[in-house]
Amino acid sequence: LSQFLSVCAPLTQEHPEVLPFLSSRHLRAHPDFRGSAEFRNILGRLLRRVRGRRRKVYVYINELCTVLKARALRRRLPLRALPGARPCPHGTFQSPHCSAHTQSQHPSAQSQYPSAQSQHPSAQSQHPGAQSQQPEPGGGRRAGGSRRQIRHLEHLLRVYAGEIRRLQERELDLAELDSADSPYLQENRLKRRMMRIFRRLCQLKDCSSLTGRVLEQRIRFRGTRYPEVNRSIERFINRPDAFPDYSDILREIRGASARHRLGLGRRQMENMAQEAFREVGNRLQERRHLDLVYNFGSHLTDEYRPGT
């Protein structure tokens, strides 16, 4: 870490509080992780990136802080009872003075009903889980994300969107097209990260991750006169990234005929598969074409009008 700090020190003179914060994150991390080969590999990779791209030093420092934060030690203080306290039936602790005071106020509480427990000795044995079946307060509440997590993910989305915009506006040459770290590949990686962050953000906000694209719309298939066959084909073609061929459609028809005992002949199923395959192919091709028309383009050409 000292080598990484020495490289980053002249690059972060405008914000001198960054490196002490990184050092504190390093001290809070688990000792096993700090001495592991995984941490050395991560540190070496980030060090090479900092030396290659000095302008993005804060991005790499933030990435290292995120890794160290995920491996931080979490100490939990054990709850200790007061000296001489004993647990009450309701789960709280009662001191000896409090119990003596209670017994002195009601000295005949046990003498009035001496056989209350003896009359029903098996009351607790018949219902051993009665107390455990009671719902705990707040047990049905779904665990959502904190506001700090949501703000952090929204900030990452804005940062990645700005970086993608900068990569799209960058001038390219032929030498960069063959590079393993070309702007196109960087843009693709950033978009994949944005999708993961977006899905995580929707999970924390407990909302749907659908964006309204045409590809997300469900295709209703009614190409045959058998509802069982239609439902089977509809489920298959609405799978993610599904573009079936003729054999897939024929297999679905055979499976539906066998499950529901439709009694379809071989020639009848083949003719039905041919017609269904043509209709399904046209529907999927039309949906992909509309999605391309609605989403194709760039912010660099949004304001362009031909002939002006």
MIKETI-30381 format. One record per residue (C-alpha): x, y negated, z; residue in one letter; residue number from 0. Coordinates in steps of 0.2 Angstrom, whole numbers. Layout:
N
<pt east="X" north="Y" up="Z" res="a" n="NUM"/>
...
//
This chain:
308
<pt east="0" north="0" up="0" res="l" n="0"/>
<pt east="14" north="-12" up="3" res="s" n="1"/>
<pt east="20" north="-11" up="-15" res="q" n="2"/>
<pt east="2" north="-15" up="-21" res="f" n="3"/>
<pt east="1" north="-30" up="-9" res="l" n="4"/>
<pt east="18" north="-36" up="-15" res="s" n="5"/>
<pt east="12" north="-36" up="-33" res="v" n="6"/>
<pt east="-5" north="-44" up="-29" res="c" n="7"/>
<pt east="3" north="-57" up="-17" res="a" n="8"/>
<pt east="8" north="-70" up="-31" res="p" n="9"/>
<pt east="-8" north="-67" up="-41" res="l" n="10"/>
<pt east="-19" north="-71" up="-26" res="t" n="11"/>
<pt east="-12" north="-87" up="-20" res="q" n="12"/>
<pt east="-28" north="-97" up="-23" res="e" n="13"/>
<pt east="-37" north="-85" up="-11" res="h" n="14"/>
<pt east="-25" north="-80" up="3" res="p" n="15"/>
<pt east="-38" north="-72" up="13" res="e" n="16"/>
<pt east="-40" north="-57" up="1" res="v" n="17"/>
<pt east="-25" north="-47" up="6" res="l" n="18"/>
<pt east="-28" north="-48" up="25" res="p" n="19"/>
<pt east="-45" north="-42" up="22" res="f" n="20"/>
<pt east="-38" north="-28" up="11" res="l" n="21"/>
<pt east="-26" north="-23" up="25" res="s" n="22"/>
<pt east="-40" north="-23" up="38" res="s" n="23"/>
<pt east="-50" north="-11" up="27" res="r" n="24"/>
<pt east="-34" north="0" up="25" res="h" n="25"/>
<pt east="-32" north="1" up="44" res="l" n="26"/>
<pt east="-51" north="6" up="47" res="r" n="27"/>
<pt east="-50" north="20" up="34" res="a" n="28"/>
<pt east="-48" north="38" up="40" res="h" n="29"/>
<pt east="-30" north="43" up="44" res="p" n="30"/>
<pt east="-31" north="59" up="34" res="d" n="31"/>
<pt east="-37" north="49" up="19" res="f" n="32"/>
<pt east="-23" north="36" up="20" res="r" n="33"/>
<pt east="-10" north="50" up="19" res="g" n="34"/>
<pt east="-19" north="61" up="6" res="s" n="35"/>
<pt east="-14" north="63" up="-12" res="a" n="36"/>
<pt east="-31" north="57" up="-18" res="e" n="37"/>
<pt east="-27" north="40" up="-10" res="f" n="38"/>
<pt east="-10" north="39" up="-18" res="r" n="39"/>
<pt east="-17" north="43" up="-35" res="n" n="40"/>
<pt east="-30" north="30" up="-33" res="i" n="41"/>
<pt east="-17" north="17" up="-27" res="l" n="42"/>
<pt east="-5" north="21" up="-41" res="g" n="43"/>
<pt east="-19" north="20" up="-55" res="r" n="44"/>
<pt east="-24" north="3" up="-48" res="l" n="45"/>
<pt east="-6" north="-3" up="-47" res="l" n="46"/>
<pt east="-4" north="1" up="-65" res="r" n="47"/>
<pt east="-20" north="-8" up="-70" res="r" n="48"/>
<pt east="-14" north="-24" up="-60" res="v" n="49"/>
<pt east="2" north="-24" up="-69" res="r" n="50"/>
<pt east="-6" north="-22" up="-86" res="g" n="51"/>
<pt east="-20" north="-35" up="-83" res="r" n="52"/>
<pt east="-15" north="-48" up="-70" res="r" n="53"/>
<pt east="-31" north="-58" up="-73" res="r" n="54"/>
<pt east="-42" north="-44" up="-66" res="k" n="55"/>
<pt east="-33" north="-42" up="-50" res="v" n="56"/>
<pt east="-48" north="-47" up="-40" res="y" n="57"/>
<pt east="-58" north="-33" up="-48" res="v" n="58"/>
<pt east="-45" north="-20" up="-44" res="y" n="59"/>
<pt east="-44" north="-26" up="-26" res="i" n="60"/>
<pt east="-63" north="-25" up="-24" res="n" n="61"/>
<pt east="-62" north="-7" up="-31" res="e" n="62"/>
<pt east="-49" north="-2" up="-18" res="l" n="63"/>
<pt east="-59" north="-11" up="-4" res="c" n="64"/>
<pt east="-74" north="-1" up="-9" res="t" n="65"/>
<pt east="-65" north="16" up="-9" res="v" n="66"/>
<pt east="-58" north="12" up="8" res="l" n="67"/>
<pt east="-75" north="6" up="15" res="k" n="68"/>
<pt east="-82" north="23" up="10" res="a" n="69"/>
<pt east="-68" north="32" up="20" res="r" n="70"/>
<pt east="-69" north="21" up="35" res="a" n="71"/>
<pt east="-70" north="28" up="52" res="l" n="72"/>
<pt east="-87" north="28" up="60" res="r" n="73"/>
<pt east="-87" north="28" up="79" res="r" n="74"/>
<pt east="-102" north="32" up="89" res="r" n="75"/>
<pt east="-103" north="28" up="107" res="l" n="76"/>
<pt east="-111" north="42" up="117" res="p" n="77"/>
<pt east="-126" north="38" up="128" res="l" n="78"/>
<pt east="-122" north="41" up="147" res="r" n="79"/>
<pt east="-135" north="42" up="161" res="a" n="80"/>
<pt east="-133" north="33" up="177" res="l" n="81"/>
<pt east="-125" north="42" up="191" res="p" n="82"/>
<pt east="-138" north="52" up="201" res="g" n="83"/>
<pt east="-152" north="50" up="188" res="a" n="84"/>
<pt east="-162" north="65" up="182" res="r" n="85"/>
<pt east="-172" north="66" up="166" res="p" n="86"/>
<pt east="-191" north="63" up="168" res="c" n="87"/>
<pt east="-204" north="73" up="158" res="p" n="88"/>
<pt east="-206" north="58" up="146" res="h" n="89"/>
<pt east="-188" north="58" up="141" res="g" n="90"/>
<pt east="-182" north="44" up="152" res="t" n="91"/>
<pt east="-171" north="44" up="167" res="f" n="92"/>
<pt east="-177" north="41" up="184" res="q" n="93"/>
<pt east="-166" north="37" up="199" res="s" n="94"/>
<pt east="-167" north="45" up="216" res="p" n="95"/>
<pt east="-173" north="29" up="224" res="h" n="96"/>
<pt east="-187" north="28" up="212" res="c" n="97"/>
<pt east="-192" north="46" up="214" res="s" n="98"/>
<pt east="-192" north="45" up="233" res="a" n="99"/>
<pt east="-202" north="30" up="232" res="h" n="100"/>
<pt east="-215" north="38" up="221" res="t" n="101"/>
<pt east="-216" north="53" up="233" res="q" n="102"/>
<pt east="-218" north="42" up="248" res="s" n="103"/>
<pt east="-233" north="33" up="240" res="q" n="104"/>
<pt east="-242" north="49" up="236" res="h" n="105"/>
<pt east="-237" north="62" up="249" res="p" n="106"/>
<pt east="-252" north="73" up="246" res="s" n="107"/>
<pt east="-251" north="73" up="227" res="a" n="108"/>
<pt east="-244" north="91" up="226" res="q" n="109"/>
<pt east="-254" north="97" up="242" res="s" n="110"/>
<pt east="-271" north="93" up="234" res="q" n="111"/>
<pt east="-268" north="104" up="219" res="y" n="112"/>
<pt east="-256" north="118" up="225" res="p" n="113"/>
<pt east="-263" north="131" up="213" res="s" n="114"/>
<pt east="-264" north="120" up="197" res="a" n="115"/>
<pt east="-249" north="128" up="189" res="q" n="116"/>
<pt east="-252" north="146" up="196" res="s" n="117"/>
<pt east="-270" north="146" up="189" res="q" n="118"/>
<pt east="-263" north="144" up="171" res="h" n="119"/>
<pt east="-245" north="152" up="171" res="p" n="120"/>
<pt east="-246" north="155" up="152" res="s" n="121"/>
<pt east="-252" north="138" up="146" res="a" n="122"/>
<pt east="-234" north="133" up="141" res="q" n="123"/>
<pt east="-230" north="150" up="134" res="s" n="124"/>
<pt east="-245" north="150" up="123" res="q" n="125"/>
<pt east="-241" north="133" up="115" res="h" n="126"/>
<pt east="-222" north="132" up="115" res="p" n="127"/>
<pt east="-221" north="120" up="100" res="g" n="128"/>
<pt east="-235" north="108" up="105" res="a" n="129"/>
<pt east="-223" north="95" up="110" res="q" n="130"/>
<pt east="-212" north="97" up="95" res="s" n="131"/>
<pt east="-227" north="96" up="84" res="q" n="132"/>
<pt east="-231" north="78" up="89" res="q" n="133"/>
<pt east="-225" north="66" up="75" res="p" n="134"/>
<pt east="-211" north="54" up="80" res="e" n="135"/>
<pt east="-214" north="36" up="78" res="p" n="136"/>
<pt east="-207" north="30" up="61" res="g" n="137"/>
<pt east="-203" north="48" up="56" res="g" n="138"/>
<pt east="-214" north="46" up="40" res="g" n="139"/>
<pt east="-205" north="30" up="34" res="r" n="140"/>
<pt east="-194" north="32" up="19" res="r" n="141"/>
<pt east="-176" north="27" up="21" res="a" n="142"/>
<pt east="-174" north="12" up="10" res="g" n="143"/>
<pt east="-159" north="1" up="6" res="g" n="144"/>
<pt east="-154" north="-14" up="16" res="s" n="145"/>
<pt east="-154" north="-31" up="9" res="r" n="146"/>
<pt east="-135" north="-32" up="9" res="r" n="147"/>
<pt east="-134" north="-16" up="-2" res="q" n="148"/>
<pt east="-147" north="-23" up="-14" res="i" n="149"/>
<pt east="-138" north="-40" up="-15" res="r" n="150"/>
<pt east="-121" north="-31" up="-18" res="h" n="151"/>
<pt east="-128" north="-20" up="-32" res="l" n="152"/>
<pt east="-137" north="-35" up="-40" res="e" n="153"/>
<pt east="-121" north="-44" up="-39" res="h" n="154"/>
<pt east="-112" north="-30" up="-48" res="l" n="155"/>
<pt east="-125" north="-30" up="-62" res="l" n="156"/>
<pt east="-122" north="-48" up="-65" res="r" n="157"/>
<pt east="-103" north="-46" up="-65" res="v" n="158"/>
<pt east="-104" north="-31" up="-77" res="y" n="159"/>
<pt east="-116" north="-40" up="-88" res="a" n="160"/>
<pt east="-104" north="-55" up="-89" res="g" n="161"/>
<pt east="-89" north="-43" up="-93" res="e" n="162"/>
<pt east="-99" north="-35" up="-107" res="i" n="163"/>
<pt east="-103" north="-52" up="-114" res="r" n="164"/>
<pt east="-85" north="-57" up="-114" res="r" n="165"/>
<pt east="-80" north="-40" up="-123" res="l" n="166"/>
<pt east="-93" north="-43" up="-136" res="q" n="167"/>
<pt east="-86" north="-60" up="-140" res="e" n="168"/>
<pt east="-68" north="-55" up="-141" res="r" n="169"/>
<pt east="-59" north="-55" up="-157" res="e" n="170"/>
<pt east="-53" north="-37" up="-163" res="l" n="171"/>
<pt east="-39" north="-31" up="-174" res="d" n="172"/>
<pt east="-36" north="-15" up="-182" res="l" n="173"/>
<pt east="-23" north="-9" up="-170" res="a" n="174"/>
<pt east="-36" north="-10" up="-155" res="e" n="175"/>
<pt east="-48" north="1" up="-164" res="l" n="176"/>
<pt east="-37" north="16" up="-162" res="d" n="177"/>
<pt east="-33" north="12" up="-144" res="s" n="178"/>
<pt east="-39" north="23" up="-130" res="a" n="179"/>
<pt east="-44" north="7" up="-120" res="d" n="180"/>
<pt east="-52" north="-3" up="-134" res="s" n="181"/>
<pt east="-65" north="-16" up="-131" res="p" n="182"/>
<pt east="-79" north="-4" up="-138" res="y" n="183"/>
<pt east="-74" north="10" up="-125" res="l" n="184"/>
<pt east="-73" north="-3" up="-111" res="q" n="185"/>
<pt east="-90" north="-9" up="-115" res="e" n="186"/>
<pt east="-97" north="9" up="-116" res="n" n="187"/>
<pt east="-90" north="13" up="-99" res="r" n="188"/>
<pt east="-97" north="-3" up="-91" res="l" n="189"/>
<pt east="-114" north="0" up="-98" res="k" n="190"/>
<pt east="-114" north="18" up="-91" res="r" n="191"/>
<pt east="-109" north="10" up="-74" res="r" n="192"/>
<pt east="-123" north="-2" up="-76" res="m" n="193"/>
<pt east="-136" north="12" up="-79" res="m" n="194"/>
<pt east="-130" north="21" up="-63" res="r" n="195"/>
<pt east="-131" north="5" up="-53" res="i" n="196"/>
<pt east="-148" north="1" up="-60" res="f" n="197"/>
<pt east="-155" north="19" up="-55" res="r" n="198"/>
<pt east="-147" north="17" up="-38" res="r" n="199"/>
<pt east="-155" north="0" up="-36" res="l" n="200"/>
<pt east="-172" north="6" up="-41" res="c" n="201"/>
<pt east="-170" north="20" up="-29" res="q" n="202"/>
<pt east="-166" north="8" up="-15" res="l" n="203"/>
<pt east="-181" north="-4" up="-20" res="k" n="204"/>
<pt east="-192" north="12" up="-21" res="d" n="205"/>
<pt east="-198" north="6" up="-39" res="c" n="206"/>
<pt east="-198" north="15" up="-56" res="s" n="207"/>
<pt east="-183" north="15" up="-67" res="s" n="208"/>
<pt east="-193" north="14" up="-83" res="l" n="209"/>
<pt east="-188" north="0" up="-94" res="t" n="210"/>
<pt east="-202" north="0" up="-106" res="g" n="211"/>
<pt east="-192" north="6" up="-121" res="r" n="212"/>
<pt east="-201" north="16" up="-135" res="v" n="213"/>
<pt east="-190" north="31" up="-131" res="l" n="214"/>
<pt east="-198" north="32" up="-114" res="e" n="215"/>
<pt east="-216" north="33" up="-121" res="q" n="216"/>
<pt east="-224" north="50" up="-120" res="r" n="217"/>
<pt east="-229" north="59" up="-136" res="i" n="218"/>
<pt east="-246" north="66" up="-136" res="r" n="219"/>
<pt east="-247" north="82" up="-147" res="f" n="220"/>
<pt east="-263" north="88" up="-154" res="r" n="221"/>
<pt east="-257" north="97" up="-170" res="g" n="222"/>
<pt east="-265" north="114" up="-167" res="t" n="223"/>
<pt east="-283" north="119" up="-162" res="r" n="224"/>
<pt east="-276" north="129" up="-147" res="y" n="225"/>
<pt east="-274" north="117" up="-131" res="p" n="226"/>
<pt east="-262" north="130" up="-123" res="e" n="227"/>
<pt east="-250" north="129" up="-138" res="v" n="228"/>
<pt east="-252" north="110" up="-139" res="n" n="229"/>
<pt east="-247" north="108" up="-120" res="r" n="230"/>
<pt east="-232" north="119" up="-122" res="s" n="231"/>
<pt east="-226" north="110" up="-137" res="i" n="232"/>
<pt east="-229" north="93" up="-129" res="e" n="233"/>
<pt east="-219" north="97" up="-113" res="r" n="234"/>
<pt east="-205" north="103" up="-124" res="f" n="235"/>
<pt east="-203" north="88" up="-136" res="i" n="236"/>
<pt east="-205" north="76" up="-121" res="n" n="237"/>
<pt east="-189" north="82" up="-113" res="r" n="238"/>
<pt east="-174" north="70" up="-112" res="p" n="239"/>
<pt east="-164" north="69" up="-128" res="d" n="240"/>
<pt east="-175" north="83" up="-136" res="a" n="241"/>
<pt east="-175" north="85" up="-155" res="f" n="242"/>
<pt east="-182" north="102" up="-158" res="p" n="243"/>
<pt east="-179" north="113" up="-174" res="d" n="244"/>
<pt east="-191" north="125" up="-182" res="y" n="245"/>
<pt east="-185" north="140" up="-171" res="s" n="246"/>
<pt east="-189" north="130" up="-155" res="d" n="247"/>
<pt east="-207" north="126" up="-160" res="i" n="248"/>
<pt east="-209" north="144" up="-165" res="l" n="249"/>
<pt east="-203" north="150" up="-148" res="r" n="250"/>
<pt east="-214" north="139" up="-139" res="e" n="251"/>
<pt east="-229" north="145" up="-149" res="i" n="252"/>
<pt east="-225" north="163" up="-146" res="r" n="253"/>
<pt east="-223" north="160" up="-127" res="g" n="254"/>
<pt east="-239" north="151" up="-126" res="a" n="255"/>
<pt east="-248" north="165" up="-136" res="s" n="256"/>
<pt east="-241" north="178" up="-124" res="a" n="257"/>
<pt east="-244" north="169" up="-108" res="r" n="258"/>
<pt east="-262" north="165" up="-112" res="h" n="259"/>
<pt east="-266" north="180" up="-123" res="r" n="260"/>
<pt east="-271" north="171" up="-138" res="l" n="261"/>
<pt east="-269" north="186" up="-149" res="g" n="262"/>
<pt east="-260" north="176" up="-163" res="l" n="263"/>
<pt east="-253" north="186" up="-178" res="g" n="264"/>
<pt east="-235" north="184" up="-184" res="r" n="265"/>
<pt east="-239" north="176" up="-200" res="r" n="266"/>
<pt east="-252" north="164" up="-191" res="q" n="267"/>
<pt east="-239" north="158" up="-179" res="m" n="268"/>
<pt east="-226" north="155" up="-192" res="e" n="269"/>
<pt east="-238" north="144" up="-202" res="n" n="270"/>
<pt east="-243" north="135" up="-186" res="m" n="271"/>
<pt east="-225" north="132" up="-182" res="a" n="272"/>
<pt east="-221" north="125" up="-199" res="q" n="273"/>
<pt east="-235" north="112" up="-198" res="e" n="274"/>
<pt east="-231" north="108" up="-180" res="a" n="275"/>
<pt east="-213" north="106" up="-184" res="f" n="276"/>
<pt east="-216" north="93" up="-198" res="r" n="277"/>
<pt east="-228" north="83" up="-187" res="e" n="278"/>
<pt east="-216" north="83" up="-172" res="v" n="279"/>
<pt east="-201" north="78" up="-183" res="g" n="280"/>
<pt east="-211" north="64" up="-190" res="n" n="281"/>
<pt east="-216" north="58" up="-173" res="r" n="282"/>
<pt east="-199" north="59" up="-166" res="l" n="283"/>
<pt east="-191" north="50" up="-180" res="q" n="284"/>
<pt east="-204" north="36" up="-180" res="e" n="285"/>
<pt east="-201" north="34" up="-161" res="r" n="286"/>
<pt east="-182" north="33" up="-163" res="r" n="287"/>
<pt east="-184" north="20" up="-178" res="h" n="288"/>
<pt east="-195" north="9" up="-168" res="l" n="289"/>
<pt east="-183" north="9" up="-153" res="d" n="290"/>
<pt east="-169" north="5" up="-165" res="l" n="291"/>
<pt east="-178" north="-10" up="-172" res="v" n="292"/>
<pt east="-183" north="-17" up="-155" res="y" n="293"/>
<pt east="-166" north="-15" up="-147" res="n" n="294"/>
<pt east="-154" north="-17" up="-161" res="f" n="295"/>
<pt east="-144" north="-34" up="-161" res="g" n="296"/>
<pt east="-132" north="-44" up="-150" res="s" n="297"/>
<pt east="-133" north="-61" up="-142" res="h" n="298"/>
<pt east="-120" north="-67" up="-154" res="l" n="299"/>
<pt east="-133" north="-66" up="-168" res="t" n="300"/>
<pt east="-149" north="-70" up="-159" res="d" n="301"/>
<pt east="-149" north="-88" up="-164" res="e" n="302"/>
<pt east="-144" north="-84" up="-182" res="y" n="303"/>
<pt east="-158" north="-87" up="-195" res="r" n="304"/>
<pt east="-154" north="-82" up="-214" res="p" n="305"/>
<pt east="-155" north="-97" up="-226" res="g" n="306"/>
<pt east="-152" north="-110" up="-213" res="t" n="307"/>
//
